[in-house]
Amino acid sequence: MKSQILQRFAFVMIIALIAGILSVPNHIVKNIFGEESVITQTLSDYKVTLGLDLAGGTELDYQIDLTDAIAMNSDDEEENNVDINAIAESVRDALEQRVNPAGIGEILVTRSQVNVGDETQQHVLIQMPPSSNVEEAKADAEQDNRLEFFAEDPAALAAKRVEIAEAITIDLFNTNWETEAPKVATSYGGTLETFDDVLLSSLTDNNLVEQLENTPSGGVVQEILEIQINPEFTVGEDGTLEINGSPFARNVLAIARVNEKTAETRTAEVEAEASARHILFGYTGAMRAPADVQYADKEAARVEAERVLQEIKDGGDFAALAAEYSTGPTGVDGGDLGTFAPGAMAPAFNDAVFNTAQTGLVQELVETDFGFHIIEVTDLQEAGETTIEDTLISYDLITWDTEDITWAQTGLGGAQLDIARVGYDQIGQPLVDLRFNPEGGDMFAEITGQLASRTCQAGACRLAIQVGGEYISTPTVRERIVGRNAQISGSFTYESAKDLADGLNLGAIDAPVILSGQTTVEASLGAEQLDKSLKAALFGFLATITFMIVMYRVPGLVAAVALIIYALIYIALLKLWPASLGGPIVMSLSGAAGVALSIGLAVDGNILIFERLKEELIKGRTLPQAIDLGFERAWSAIKDSNLTTLITCIILFSLGSSIIKGFAIALIVGTLLSMFTAIIVSRNLLRTLLLIPGINKPVLFGISDKDIKSKKKTTGAKIRARKTTK
């Protein structure tokens, strides 16, 4: 029994010690151990995070882009009208959910209005404490996470071809291109692009090159082009490569017009290169020689190589001899090595080929780490310059991306999403599992049923999944899929799959937002108010401890130690609360109020326990019995009072604003911790006191002789009353 008590006491002390170390302010640790010590560097990563009211922070001002909503309200169709105020409020809610998903970051998200002339702009202000990652908050706020599903439509491409052919034959001519091309692009959903001063030889699409080459300046190509447009790159001022538009090649339907083209003569650098064939005589020990090589040593290989070289000089067939004698892999091809540049071969081989003045047989054997070579140079080109005739051309394209044409909107998207989570396929590759609401499940079944009944160019038709305007996955649909589950697969890591799932769960916002300002926010209370609050908390804490010691003596001292441990653990939790649980917990003045209230609950629990303990001692129980009965009989009252507090906090956290949530989470953590210290810490400390001789004196537990005599008189009166009744 004694060893068990000591083990539990040691457990409590270890927790207190760890919490105490973590609770020491960082500047004190730095003064004790030095700024460069491992302890200082480790503990400096953990600190209590103060809220906006105590430490200030950063304010992001986002303007809500209501262009589409205003346009809908300005047309003649009243049924298209939307509530701008409702959109602005939904944007505020969405941004708050994005930048403060756990609700404990003390991040304030509010709406504001700015009058610019006759226009009233809707803004959302995001105020964050110093602990917040501003850049991450910006990325979250501006993230486009619209989830949309598109169905492949095999008839769409043919229909678009008919439209484009109509434009070529009816709307566009050589003479009206400048005025009509922009109209055609807008009317038919295309994009007008201009390409100036392009060398025809630099274009990689042969169909486009042929049509541009055969069309005169000012002429419109009289057929629909199917071409591939490669991504455009430019070099930034800092030397980095910048991609203009999509980083992938695009397959498009196009109408082309040649604006101007001129002959271009230019000089190009020609690199040295050679073509050769060889016969290799490898031997045991030579690099990459086969295990069954026929030449046992270098000398045997050299002798045989010299013999074959002489045979070639005498008119022997090089290719036949290579096939018969070469120990290298090119022997079956007559020793042909193809074309290669300087430096591609072993140094001695390279020198023998490129230092020769003419083609033909190299008259001496060439030795390398691979063995002995007989070399014949079949072609030799020296480095230099050459003149190239080219065409410099400027042209316009009206393009239609075939991917955009192929996919038809289905109406299924983020609005029907229930939840997204990370999953894994059969080989353990991460993916994103989607679960729709009942409406989404019905839509998904209908869409996949329609796709299964179609035949597309590649056979079965596809369903495209688009997130933020980009195609993520295009699975093939071969049968109707009934149910509410779908998957997004791709080259995901766990982190990227989790990021996508988290983004989808946040939902898309009803209107885009534009960052219009970023400023520093001063603390609303300031350092002076913070100092006053800390002093008030310290004095209240000391007054509480003093009261407990005076009132309950030894148990009061135990309660004081338990409260100190409570404070240390709470500070440690503030520093250690992980980001996975929405951390860190930001301590504002409202949160401090929650902490103070939870300390009161901890004291209240101790008072209930100690009063029960005193009652049991007065009844004549032994100290061990009184301790156990005191905790046992006080537990139901402690449990009920703390449970009602927790329920209230959960309601406040669920329905309250960011400040209320901060108060609620501080009180929740404090309440749970106060139960731990009152029931576990205090109980084990009291049991440890049993090991001290003479500790069971009633006066040490706040019980006077008068209390004991009063109890005896009351008990005697009850006994006499029972006898009289009989």
C-alpha positions in Angstrom: 0.0 0.0 0.0 2.8 2.4 0.9 4.7 1.8 -2.4 1.5 2.4 -4.3 0.9 5.7 -2.6 4.5 6.8 -3.3 4.2 5.8 -6.9 1.1 7.9 -7.3 2.7 10.8 -5.5 5.7 10.5 -7.8 3.4 10.5 -10.9 1.7 13.8 -9.7 5.1 15.4 -9.0 6.5 14.4 -12.4 3.5 16.1 -14.1 4.0 19.1 -11.9 7.7 19.3 -12.7 7.2 19.1 -16.4 4.4 21.6 -16.3 6.6 23.9 -14.1 9.5 23.8 -16.5 7.2 24.6 -19.5 5.6 27.4 -17.5 8.8 29.3 -16.8 8.8 32.6 -18.9 11.1 32.4 -21.9 13.2 35.4 -20.8 14.0 33.8 -17.5 15.1 30.6 -19.2 17.3 32.7 -21.5 18.9 34.5 -18.5 19.6 31.2 -16.7 20.8 29.0 -19.5 22.0 31.5 -22.1 20.5 32.3 -25.5 22.4 29.6 -27.4 21.7 26.7 -25.1 19.7 23.7 -26.3 17.2 24.1 -23.4 16.6 27.8 -24.4 16.2 26.9 -28.0 13.8 24.1 -27.3 11.6 26.0 -24.8 11.5 29.2 -26.9 9.3 27.3 -29.4 6.6 27.2 -26.7 4.9 30.4 -25.5 1.6 31.7 -24.3 -0.2 33.4 -27.2 -1.9 36.7 -26.3 -5.0 37.9 -28.1 -5.7 41.1 -30.0 -6.9 43.0 -27.0 -3.7 42.3 -25.1 -1.0 42.2 -27.8 -2.5 43.8 -31.0 -1.9 42.0 -34.3 -2.7 42.3 -38.1 -5.8 43.4 -39.9 -6.6 42.2 -43.4 -9.2 44.2 -45.4 -11.0 42.2 -48.1 -13.3 43.8 -50.6 -16.1 41.6 -51.8 -16.4 41.5 -55.6 -20.1 41.9 -56.1 -19.9 42.6 -59.9 -22.0 39.6 -60.9 -24.6 40.2 -58.2 -24.9 43.9 -59.2 -25.2 42.9 -62.9 -28.0 40.4 -62.0 -29.9 43.1 -60.1 -29.5 45.6 -62.9 -31.1 43.5 -65.7 -34.7 43.4 -66.5 -35.3 39.9 -65.1 -36.6 40.5 -61.5 -36.5 36.7 -60.7 -32.7 36.9 -61.1 -32.3 39.5 -58.3 -30.2 38.5 -55.3 -29.8 39.9 -51.8 -26.4 41.6 -51.7 -26.5 41.9 -47.9 -27.1 38.1 -47.6 -24.2 37.4 -50.0 -21.9 39.7 -47.9 -22.9 38.0 -44.7 -22.3 34.5 -46.2 -18.9 35.6 -47.4 -18.1 36.8 -43.9 -19.2 33.5 -42.4 -17.2 31.5 -45.0 -14.0 33.6 -44.4 -14.3 33.1 -40.6 -14.7 29.4 -41.1 -11.6 29.4 -43.2 -9.2 31.5 -41.1 -10.4 30.3 -37.7 -12.0 26.9 -38.2 -11.5 25.7 -34.6 -12.9 29.0 -33.2 -10.2 29.3 -30.5 -7.7 31.5 -32.4 -9.3 34.8 -31.2 -9.5 35.9 -34.8 -12.2 38.6 -35.3 -14.0 38.6 -38.7 -16.4 41.5 -39.2 -18.2 43.3 -42.0 -17.7 46.9 -43.0 -19.0 49.2 -45.7 -17.0 51.8 -47.6 -18.6 54.6 -49.6 -16.8 55.4 -52.8 -18.7 58.1 -54.7 -22.2 56.8 -55.3 -21.1 53.2 -54.8 -21.2 51.3 -51.4 -18.5 48.7 -51.2 -18.9 45.6 -49.0 -15.7 44.7 -47.1 -14.7 42.0 -44.6 -12.1 42.8 -41.9 -10.0 40.0 -40.5 -8.1 40.8 -37.3 -5.5 38.3 -36.1 -3.2 38.1 -33.1 0.6 37.9 -33.5 0.5 34.1 -33.3 -1.5 33.8 -36.5 0.2 33.0 -39.8 -0.8 35.9 -41.9 0.3 34.5 -45.2 -1.5 31.2 -44.6 -4.7 33.2 -43.6 -4.4 35.1 -46.9 -4.1 31.8 -48.9 -7.1 30.3 -47.0 -9.2 33.5 -47.5 -8.5 33.7 -51.2 -8.6 30.0 -51.9 -10.9 29.0 -54.8 -12.3 25.6 -53.8 -15.4 25.3 -55.9 -16.2 21.7 -56.5 -17.9 21.0 -59.8 -18.7 17.9 -61.9 -18.7 17.8 -65.7 -20.0 15.1 -68.0 -18.3 14.3 -71.3 -20.5 15.1 -74.2 -19.5 13.4 -77.5 -21.9 15.6 -79.6 -20.5 18.9 -78.3 -17.3 18.9 -80.3 -19.2 18.2 -83.6 -21.7 20.9 -82.8 -18.9 23.4 -82.2 -17.3 22.5 -85.5 -20.5 23.5 -87.3 -20.6 26.8 -85.4 -16.9 27.6 -86.3 -17.4 26.6 -90.0 -20.4 29.0 -90.1 -18.2 31.8 -88.7 -15.5 31.1 -91.3 -17.9 31.1 -94.3 -20.3 33.9 -93.2 -18.8 36.2 -90.7 -15.1 36.4 -91.3 -13.2 37.7 -94.4 -9.8 39.1 -95.1 -11.1 42.6 -95.1 -13.2 42.7 -91.9 -11.0 40.6 -89.6 -10.0 43.5 -87.3 -13.6 44.5 -86.5 -15.3 41.1 -86.7 -12.8 38.7 -85.1 -13.3 40.1 -81.5 -17.1 39.8 -82.1 -16.9 36.2 -83.3 -14.6 35.2 -80.4 -17.1 36.7 -77.9 -20.3 35.4 -79.6 -19.0 31.8 -80.1 -17.2 31.5 -76.8 -13.6 31.6 -78.2 -10.4 33.4 -77.3 -8.7 35.8 -79.7 -4.9 35.6 -79.4 -2.2 37.4 -81.3 1.3 36.0 -81.9 3.9 38.6 -83.2 7.3 38.0 -84.8 7.4 34.2 -84.5 9.9 32.2 -86.5 8.0 29.6 -88.5 10.6 27.0 -87.7 10.0 27.4 -84.0 6.4 26.2 -84.2 6.0 22.5 -83.3 2.5 21.8 -84.7 3.0 20.7 -88.3 -0.6 21.4 -89.3 -0.4 25.0 -88.2 3.0 25.4 -89.9 1.7 24.1 -93.2 -1.4 26.3 -93.2 0.4 29.5 -92.2 3.1 28.8 -94.8 0.5 28.4 -97.6 -1.6 31.4 -96.6 -0.6 34.9 -97.9 -0.3 38.0 -95.6 -3.7 39.3 -94.7 -5.4 36.0 -95.5 -7.7 33.8 -93.3 -7.1 30.1 -93.3 -10.2 28.6 -94.9 -10.5 25.5 -92.7 -10.9 24.7 -89.0 -7.5 23.9 -87.5 -6.9 21.2 -84.9 -3.7 22.2 -83.3 -1.8 22.0 -80.1 -0.6 25.2 -78.3 2.4 24.9 -76.1 2.7 26.9 -72.8 4.4 30.2 -73.1 7.4 31.1 -70.8 9.0 34.4 -70.1 12.1 35.1 -68.0 11.4 37.5 -65.1 13.7 40.3 -64.0 15.2 38.1 -61.3 16.0 35.4 -63.8 13.2 33.0 -62.8 11.1 31.3 -65.4 7.5 32.5 -65.5 4.6 30.5 -67.1 2.0 32.6 -68.9 -1.3 30.8 -68.5 -1.5 27.0 -68.2 1.7 25.0 -67.8 0.3 22.3 -70.1 -0.1 22.1 -73.8 -3.6 22.8 -75.0 -5.5 21.0 -77.8 -7.7 23.6 -79.6 -9.9 24.2 -82.5 -8.8 27.4 -84.2 -9.4 29.9 -87.0 -6.2 31.4 -88.2 -5.3 34.6 -90.0 -1.9 35.6 -91.2 -1.2 39.3 -90.5 2.3 39.6 -91.9 5.2 37.4 -92.9 8.6 38.1 -94.2 11.6 36.1 -95.3 14.2 35.8 -92.6 17.9 34.8 -93.2 19.7 34.0 -90.0 22.9 32.4 -88.9 22.8 29.4 -86.6 25.5 27.7 -84.6 26.3 24.1 -85.7 27.8 21.8 -83.1 30.4 19.2 -83.8 29.2 15.6 -84.2 30.4 12.4 -85.6 29.1 9.0 -86.7 31.3 5.9 -86.2 31.4 2.1 -85.8 33.8 0.0 -83.9 34.9 -3.5 -82.9 35.5 -4.0 -79.2 37.9 -6.6 -77.8 37.1 -6.8 -74.1 38.9 -9.2 -71.7 38.6 -10.5 -68.2 38.9 -7.6 -65.8 37.9 -4.9 -68.4 35.0 -2.6 -67.6 31.6 -4.1 -68.5 33.2 -7.2 -70.0 30.9 -10.2 -70.2 31.5 -12.9 -67.7 32.2 -15.4 -70.5 34.4 -13.1 -72.5 36.7 -15.1 -74.7 39.9 -13.2 -74.0 41.5 -14.2 -70.7 43.8 -11.2 -70.4 44.7 -7.8 -72.0 47.5 -9.2 -74.1 45.4 -11.9 -75.7 42.8 -9.2 -76.6 45.4 -6.9 -78.0 47.0 -9.6 -80.2 43.6 -10.6 -81.7 42.6 -6.9 -82.2 45.8 -6.2 -84.1 45.2 -9.2 -86.3 41.6 -8.2 -87.1 42.7 -4.5 -87.7 45.2 -5.8 -90.3 42.6 -7.9 -91.9 40.3 -4.8 -92.3 43.3 -2.9 -93.8 43.7 -5.7 -96.3 40.0 -5.3 -97.4 38.0 -7.3 -94.9 34.3 -6.5 -94.3 34.1 -4.3 -91.2 30.5 -5.1 -90.4 31.0 -8.9 -90.7 34.1 -8.8 -88.6 32.3 -6.7 -86.0 29.5 -9.3 -85.8 32.0 -12.1 -85.5 34.6 -10.7 -83.1 33.2 -7.7 -81.1 32.5 -8.4 -77.4 30.4 -5.3 -77.1 26.6 -5.0 -77.6 26.8 -3.2 -80.9 28.5 -6.1 -82.6 25.2 -7.5 -83.9 24.6 -4.1 -85.7 28.0 -4.2 -87.4 29.5 -2.1 -84.6 27.4 1.0 -85.5 27.4 3.6 -82.7 25.1 6.1 -84.4 25.8 9.9 -84.1 27.3 11.4 -81.0 28.7 14.7 -79.8 32.2 15.4 -78.3 32.5 14.0 -74.8 29.9 11.3 -75.2 32.5 8.5 -75.5 35.5 7.5 -73.4 38.3 10.1 -73.6 40.7 8.1 -75.7 37.9 7.0 -78.0 36.7 10.7 -78.2 40.1 12.0 -79.1 40.7 9.3 -81.8 37.4 10.3 -83.6 37.4 14.1 -83.3 41.1 14.6 -83.8 41.1 12.8 -87.1 41.1 15.0 -90.2 38.9 12.8 -92.3 36.5 9.9 -92.2 37.7 6.4 -92.6 39.5 3.7 -90.6 41.6 4.8 -87.6 44.9 3.2 -88.4 45.9 2.3 -84.8 44.1 0.4 -82.0 42.5 2.6 -79.4 42.7 1.4 -75.8 40.1 2.4 -73.1 38.9 0.9 -69.8 36.5 -1.3 -71.9 39.3 -2.9 -73.9 40.8 -2.4 -77.4 38.8 -0.7 -80.2 39.0 -0.8 -83.9 37.3 2.4 -85.1 35.9 3.6 -88.4 34.6 7.2 -88.6 31.7 7.2 -91.1 30.7 10.9 -90.8 32.4 13.9 -89.3 31.0 17.4 -88.8 33.0 20.3 -87.4 31.6 23.0 -85.2 30.8 26.2 -87.0 28.0 28.4 -88.4 25.4 27.9 -91.1 22.9 30.1 -92.9 19.2 29.2 -92.5 16.3 30.5 -94.6 13.3 31.0 -92.3 10.0 33.0 -92.2 9.1 35.6 -89.6 5.4 35.6 -89.2 2.7 37.4 -87.2 -0.7 35.8 -86.9 -4.0 35.7 -85.0 -5.8 32.7 -83.7 -9.4 32.4 -82.4 -9.2 29.3 -80.3 -11.7 27.0 -78.6 -10.2 24.6 -76.0 -11.4 21.1 -76.9 -11.5 20.2 -73.1 -13.9 23.1 -72.4 -16.1 22.1 -75.4 -16.1 18.4 -74.4 -17.3 18.9 -70.8 -20.9 19.9 -70.0 -21.9 21.3 -66.6 -24.0 18.8 -64.5 -25.2 21.0 -61.6 -23.6 18.6 -59.1 -21.0 20.3 -57.0 -20.0 21.6 -53.5 -23.6 22.5 -52.6 -24.4 18.8 -52.5 -21.2 17.7 -50.7 -21.7 16.3 -47.2 -18.1 15.6 -46.3 -14.7 15.0 -47.9 -12.0 12.9 -46.2 -8.6 11.3 -47.0 -8.8 7.7 -48.2 -6.6 5.2 -49.9 -6.9 3.0 -53.0 -6.1 -0.7 -53.3 -2.3 -0.1 -53.5 -2.2 2.5 -50.6 -2.1 5.6 -52.8 -3.9 8.6 -51.0 -7.1 9.9 -52.6 -10.0 12.0 -51.5 -13.3 10.3 -50.6 -16.5 12.4 -51.2 -19.9 11.8 -49.6 -22.9 13.6 -51.0 -26.1 14.5 -49.3 -29.3 12.6 -50.5 -29.9 15.1 -53.3 -26.3 14.8 -54.5 -26.6 11.0 -54.4 -29.6 11.1 -56.7 -27.9 13.5 -59.0 -24.7 11.4 -59.1 -26.7 8.3 -60.0 -28.6 10.1 -62.8 -25.4 11.6 -64.3 -23.4 8.3 -64.2 -26.4 6.6 -65.8 -26.5 9.1 -68.7 -22.7 8.7 -69.2 -22.9 4.9 -69.2 -25.4 5.0 -72.0 -23.1 7.2 -74.3 -20.2 6.3 -76.5 -17.4 8.8 -76.7 -14.3 8.9 -78.9 -12.2 6.7 -76.6 -15.1 4.4 -75.9 -16.7 4.8 -72.5 -17.4 8.5 -71.6 -15.8 10.3 -68.6 -16.8 12.3 -65.6 -14.6 15.3 -64.9 -14.1 16.6 -61.4 -13.0 20.2 -61.2 -11.8 22.0 -58.1 -11.1 25.8 -58.2 -11.5 25.8 -62.0 -8.9 23.1 -62.5 -9.5 19.5 -63.6 -8.3 17.1 -60.9 -9.6 13.8 -62.1 -11.4 12.4 -65.2 -12.5 8.9 -64.4 -14.3 6.7 -67.0 -17.9 5.7 -66.3 -19.0 2.3 -67.6 -22.1 1.8 -65.5 -24.7 3.7 -63.4 -23.3 4.3 -59.9 -26.0 4.3 -57.2 -25.1 5.8 -53.8 -23.7 8.9 -52.3 -19.9 8.2 -52.5 -17.3 9.3 -55.1 -13.6 9.6 -55.2 -11.0 12.1 -56.5 -7.8 10.2 -57.4 -4.5 11.5 -58.7 -0.9 11.9 -57.8 -1.7 12.8 -54.2 0.5 12.8 -51.2 -1.2 12.5 -47.8 -0.6 16.2 -47.2 -2.0 17.3 -50.6 -5.0 15.0 -50.2 -5.7 16.3 -46.8 -5.4 20.0 -47.9 -7.9 19.3 -50.7 -10.3 17.5 -48.4 -10.1 20.3 -45.9 -10.6 22.9 -48.6 -13.7 21.1 -49.9 -15.1 20.8 -46.4 -14.8 24.6 -46.0 -17.0 25.2 -49.0 -16.9 27.8 -51.7 -17.7 31.4 -51.0 -20.6 33.1 -52.8 -18.4 35.9 -54.2 -14.7 36.5 -54.8 -12.7 38.6 -52.4 -9.9 41.0 -53.1 -7.3 42.1 -50.6 -7.5 45.9 -50.5 -5.4 46.6 -47.4 -3.2 45.2 -44.6 -2.5 47.1 -41.4 -1.1 46.6 -37.9 -3.6 46.7 -35.1 -2.6 48.1 -31.7 -3.7 46.3 -28.5 -7.1 47.7 -27.4 -6.1 47.3 -23.7 -2.3 47.8 -23.7 0.5 46.7 -21.5 -0.7 48.7 -18.5 -4.1 47.0 -18.4 -2.4 43.6 -18.9 -0.2 44.3 -15.9 -3.2 45.3 -13.8 -5.0 42.1 -14.8 -2.1 39.9 -13.9 -1.7 41.6 -10.5 -5.4 41.2 -9.8 -5.2 37.5 -10.8 -2.1 37.0 -8.5 -3.7 38.7 -5.5 -6.9 36.7 -6.0 -4.9 33.5 -6.2 -3.0 34.3 -3.0 -6.2 35.3 -1.2 -7.8 32.0 -2.2 -4.8 30.0 -1.0 -4.7 31.9 2.3 -8.4 31.3 2.9 -8.1 27.6 2.3 -5.1 27.2 4.6 -6.7 29.2 7.5 -10.0 27.4 7.1 -8.8 23.8 6.5 -5.2 23.7 7.8 -3.4 20.7 6.2 -6.1 20.0 3.6 -6.1 23.7 2.8 -2.3 23.5 2.2 -2.9 20.5 0.0 -5.5 22.5 -1.9 -3.0 25.3 -2.3 -0.4 23.0 -3.8 -3.1 21.5 -6.1 -4.1 24.9 -7.3 -0.4 25.8 -8.0 -0.1 22.6 -10.0 -3.4 23.5 -11.7 -1.9 26.9 -12.7 1.3 25.3 -14.0 -0.5 22.6 -16.1 -2.9 25.3 -17.5 0.0 27.5 -18.6 1.8 24.4 -20.1 -1.4 23.5 -22.0 -1.6 27.0 -23.4 1.9 26.6 -24.7 1.5 23.1 -26.0 -2.0 23.0 -27.5 -1.4 21.4 -30.9 -2.4 22.9 -34.3 -4.2 19.7 -35.1 -6.8 20.6 -32.4 -7.1 24.2 -33.7 -4.2 25.5 -31.6 -2.8 27.6 -30.2 -5.3 28.7 -27.6 -5.1 32.4 -27.7 -5.4 34.1 -24.3 -7.5 37.3 -24.3 -9.1 39.0 -21.4 -12.3 37.1 -21.9 -10.3 33.8 -21.8 -8.6 35.0 -18.6 -12.1 35.4 -17.1 -12.8 31.8 -18.0 -9.6 30.7 -16.3 -10.5 32.7 -13.2 -13.9 31.1 -13.1 -12.4 27.6 -13.5 -10.1 28.3 -10.5 -13.2 29.1 -8.5 -14.7 25.8 -9.5 -11.5 24.0 -8.5 -11.7 25.6 -5.0 -15.4 24.8 -4.8 -14.6 21.2 -5.4 -12.0 21.1 -2.7 -14.3 22.8 -0.2 -17.0 20.1 -0.8 -14.4 17.4 -0.4 -12.8 18.9 2.8 -16.2 19.5 4.4 -17.2 15.9 3.9 -13.8 14.8 5.2 -14.3 16.9 8.4 -17.8 15.4 8.9 -16.3 11.9 8.7 -13.5 12.7 11.1 -16.0 14.2 13.6 -18.0 11.0 13.4 -14.9 9.1 14.6 -13.7 7.7 11.3 -10.0 7.1 10.9 -8.1 9.5 8.6 -7.7 7.0 5.7 -11.5 6.2 5.9 -12.4 9.9 6.1 -10.3 10.8 3.1 -11.9 8.0 0.9 -15.4 8.7 2.1 -15.0 12.5 1.8 -14.0 12.2 -1.9 -16.6 9.5 -2.6 -19.5 11.5 -1.1 -18.4 14.8 -2.6 -17.9 13.4 -6.1 -21.6 13.4 -7.2 -22.0 17.1 -6.4 -18.6 18.0 -8.0 -19.5 15.9 -11.1 -23.0 17.5 -11.5 -21.8 21.1 -11.0 -18.9 20.7 -13.5 -21.1 18.9 -16.0 -23.6 21.7 -16.1 -20.7 24.2 -16.6 -19.4 22.1 -19.5 -22.8 21.9 -21.1 -23.1 25.7 -20.9 -19.6 26.1 -22.4 -20.3 23.8 -25.3 -23.4 25.8 -26.1 -21.5 29.1 -25.9 -18.7 27.6 -28.1 -21.2 26.3 -30.7 -23.3 29.5 -31.0 -21.0 32.3 -29.8 -18.8 34.7 -31.6 -15.0 34.4 -31.6 -14.6 36.2 -28.3 -17.3 34.1 -26.6 -15.7 31.0 -28.0 -12.4 32.1 -26.5 -14.1 32.4 -23.1 -15.8 29.0 -23.6 -12.7 27.0 -24.6 -10.7 28.6 -21.7 -13.4 27.6 -19.2 -13.8 24.1 -20.7 -10.1 23.4 -20.4 -10.0 24.9 -16.9 -13.1 23.0 -15.7 -11.6 19.6 -16.9 -8.3 20.5 -15.4 -9.9 21.6 -12.1 -11.6 18.2 -11.8 -8.3 16.5 -12.4 -6.5 18.5 -9.7 -9.4 18.4 -7.2 -10.0 14.6 -7.5 -6.6 13.2 -8.6 -3.9 15.6 -7.3 -5.5 16.5 -4.0 -6.5 13.0 -3.2 -3.0 11.6 -3.8 -1.4 14.4 -1.9 -3.7 13.7 1.1 -3.0 10.0 0.9 0.8 10.7 0.9 0.3 12.7 4.1 -0.9 9.5 5.8 2.7 8.4 5.8 3.7 11.2 8.1 3.6 10.3 11.8 1.1 12.4 13.9 -0.7 13.8 10.9 -4.1 12.4 12.1 -4.6 15.1 14.8 -8.1 16.7 14.3 -6.7 20.2 14.8 -4.6 19.8 11.7 -7.8 19.3 9.7 -9.6 22.4 11.1 -11.5 20.4 13.7 -11.6 21.7 17.3 -12.3 19.9 20.5 -15.6 21.9 20.6 -16.7 20.4 17.3 -16.1 16.8 18.6 -17.9 17.4 21.9 -20.8 19.0 20.1 -21.1 15.9 17.9 -21.0 13.6 20.9 -23.8 15.5 22.7 -25.9 15.4 19.5 -25.3 11.7 19.2 -26.2 11.0 22.9 -29.4 13.0 22.6 -30.5 10.9 19.6 -29.8 7.7 21.5 -31.9 8.8 24.5 -34.7 9.9 22.2 -34.8 6.5 20.6 -34.9 4.8 24.0 -37.8 7.0 25.2 -39.7 6.2 22.1 -39.4 2.5 22.8 
